[in-house]
Amino acid sequence: MDPEDVIVLVLAWSIGAKKMGFFEKPEFVSGLEKLSCDTVEKVKLKLQDLKKLLSDDVKFKEIYKWSFNFAKEPTQRAIESELAAGLLKLLMKERKGKFPHCEEFCEYLTTTSKFKVINMDHWMSFYQFNNLVKPDFSNFNAEDAWPTMFDDFVEWRKNKGKESKAEQPTSND
């Protein structure tokens, strides 16, 4: 398995793994028992079933929320922005079209954001932001109760759009 494949994250969620980056033997064994997998062939078949969970909105949201706690250190309340961006890209790759702001939000987090960490409120707000705010931000209202990070992101994105238009050559028809 490719450790950068989202299926590893889904497997970790399904067996109740506690820490990102490795499985402890007891959680791995008991998790596979819970999944009724006692052979490599059964694990391969189960992985196909687990990947289908990503297309179920309810299960995806459970995995999404769980992944934040999985990624953070037990004594911390937040994860670094770069780790959050990588995790978002991994999760959203399977949900193309459902998270229209993911790619640019990840760029914002890793290049220009003053926010060096993401807390659970930011994490879950990003999920909602993608479900509620149109790709062109036409229904975004800065007066709504979004965390400041999202106000800054929308402003950054709109300014980036203006810069892109200014850089385009004009045609003399």
C-alpha positions as CSV (number, residue, x, y, z in Angstrom):
1,M,0.0,0.0,0.0
2,D,1.1,3.5,-0.8
3,P,1.3,5.4,2.5
4,E,0.1,8.5,0.7
5,D,-3.1,6.8,-0.5
6,V,-6.2,7.9,1.3
7,I,-7.1,4.2,1.8
8,V,-4.4,4.0,4.5
9,L,-6.3,6.8,6.3
10,V,-9.6,5.0,5.9
11,L,-8.1,1.8,7.2
12,A,-6.6,3.6,10.2
13,W,-10.1,5.0,10.9
14,S,-11.8,1.7,10.6
15,I,-9.4,-0.2,12.9
16,G,-9.3,2.7,15.4
17,A,-5.6,3.5,15.0
18,K,-4.4,6.1,17.6
19,K,-1.4,7.7,16.0
20,M,-0.6,8.8,12.4
21,G,2.3,7.1,10.7
22,F,2.1,3.6,12.2
23,F,-0.2,0.9,13.5
24,E,0.5,-0.7,16.8
25,K,0.2,-4.5,16.6
26,P,-2.7,-4.9,19.1
27,E,-4.8,-2.3,17.3
28,F,-4.0,-3.7,13.9
29,V,-4.8,-7.3,14.9
30,S,-8.0,-6.4,16.7
31,G,-9.0,-4.0,13.9
32,L,-8.6,-6.7,11.3
33,E,-10.5,-9.1,13.4
34,K,-13.3,-6.6,13.7
35,L,-13.2,-6.3,9.9
36,S,-13.3,-10.1,9.6
37,C,-10.0,-10.1,7.7
38,D,-7.7,-13.0,8.5
39,T,-5.9,-13.3,5.2
40,V,-4.2,-10.9,2.8
41,E,-6.9,-11.6,0.2
42,K,-9.6,-10.6,2.6
43,V,-7.8,-7.4,3.5
44,K,-7.5,-6.5,-0.2
45,L,-11.2,-7.0,-0.7
46,K,-12.0,-5.1,2.4
47,L,-9.9,-2.1,1.3
48,Q,-12.1,-1.8,-1.8
49,D,-15.1,-1.7,0.4
50,L,-13.5,0.8,2.7
51,K,-12.7,3.1,-0.2
52,K,-16.3,3.2,-1.1
53,L,-17.0,4.8,2.3
54,L,-15.5,8.0,1.0
55,S,-18.4,8.6,-1.4
56,D,-20.9,8.3,1.5
57,D,-21.4,11.8,2.8
58,V,-22.1,10.7,6.4
59,K,-19.1,8.3,6.6
60,F,-16.8,10.8,4.9
61,K,-17.7,13.5,7.4
62,E,-16.9,11.0,10.2
63,I,-13.5,10.2,8.6
64,Y,-12.8,13.8,8.0
65,K,-13.5,14.8,11.6
66,W,-11.6,11.8,13.0
67,S,-8.6,12.6,10.8
68,F,-7.9,15.9,12.5
69,N,-7.5,14.2,15.9
70,F,-5.5,11.4,14.3
71,A,-3.1,13.9,12.8
72,K,-2.5,16.0,15.9
73,E,-0.2,15.2,18.7
74,P,-2.1,14.0,21.8
75,T,-1.0,17.0,23.9
76,Q,-1.8,19.6,21.2
77,R,-5.0,21.3,20.2
78,A,-4.1,22.1,16.7
79,I,-2.1,20.8,13.7
80,E,0.4,22.7,11.6
81,S,-1.0,24.4,8.5
82,E,1.3,22.4,6.2
83,L,0.1,19.1,7.7
84,A,-3.5,20.3,7.5
85,A,-3.0,21.2,3.8
86,G,-1.5,17.8,3.0
87,L,-4.3,16.0,4.9
88,L,-7.0,18.0,3.1
89,K,-5.5,17.2,-0.3
90,L,-5.4,13.5,0.6
91,L,-9.0,13.5,1.7
92,M,-10.4,15.7,-1.0
93,K,-8.7,13.9,-3.9
94,E,-11.5,11.3,-3.7
95,R,-14.2,14.0,-3.5
96,K,-13.5,16.1,-6.5
97,G,-16.2,18.7,-7.1
98,K,-17.5,18.5,-3.6
99,F,-14.7,20.7,-2.1
100,P,-14.2,23.4,-4.7
101,H,-12.0,25.5,-2.4
102,C,-9.6,22.8,-1.3
103,E,-6.7,23.4,-3.7
104,E,-6.6,27.1,-3.3
105,F,-7.2,27.0,0.5
106,C,-4.2,24.6,0.7
107,E,-2.1,27.0,-1.3
108,Y,-3.2,29.8,1.0
109,L,-2.3,27.8,4.1
110,T,1.1,26.9,2.8
111,T,2.2,30.2,1.1
112,T,0.6,33.3,2.5
113,S,-1.6,32.6,5.6
114,K,-0.6,34.2,8.8
115,F,-2.2,31.1,10.5
116,K,0.5,28.6,11.3
117,V,-1.8,26.1,12.9
118,I,-5.4,24.8,12.3
119,N,-7.6,24.0,15.2
120,M,-10.7,21.7,15.2
121,D,-13.0,24.7,14.7
122,H,-11.1,25.8,11.6
123,W,-11.0,22.2,10.4
124,M,-14.7,21.6,10.7
125,S,-15.5,25.1,9.4
126,F,-13.6,24.4,6.3
127,Y,-15.9,21.4,5.7
128,Q,-18.9,23.6,6.1
129,F,-17.4,26.4,4.0
130,N,-17.1,24.0,1.0
131,N,-20.6,22.9,1.4
132,L,-22.1,26.4,1.7
133,V,-19.9,28.9,-0.2
134,K,-20.1,28.9,-4.0
135,P,-16.8,28.5,-5.9
136,D,-17.0,32.2,-7.0
137,F,-17.7,33.3,-3.4
138,S,-20.8,35.1,-4.6
139,N,-22.8,34.0,-1.5
140,F,-19.9,34.6,1.0
141,N,-20.8,37.2,3.6
142,A,-18.0,38.5,5.8
143,E,-20.6,39.4,8.4
144,D,-21.4,35.7,8.9
145,A,-19.9,33.8,11.8
146,W,-16.9,32.3,9.9
147,P,-13.5,32.2,11.6
148,T,-11.3,35.1,10.6
149,M,-9.2,32.7,8.7
150,F,-11.9,32.3,6.1
151,D,-12.4,36.1,5.7
152,D,-8.7,36.3,5.1
153,F,-8.8,33.4,2.6
154,V,-11.6,34.9,0.6
155,E,-9.9,38.3,0.5
156,W,-6.6,36.6,-0.6
157,R,-8.4,34.6,-3.3
158,K,-10.3,37.6,-4.7
159,N,-7.0,39.6,-4.8
160,K,-5.3,36.7,-6.5
161,G,-8.1,36.7,-9.1
162,K,-7.6,40.4,-9.7
163,E,-3.8,39.9,-10.1
164,S,-4.4,37.1,-12.6
165,K,-6.7,39.3,-14.7
166,A,-4.2,42.2,-14.6
167,E,-1.4,39.9,-15.9
168,Q,-3.4,38.6,-18.9
169,P,-2.4,40.3,-22.1
170,T,-5.0,42.4,-23.8
171,S,-5.9,41.7,-27.4
172,N,-6.0,44.4,-30.0
173,D,-8.7,43.2,-32.4
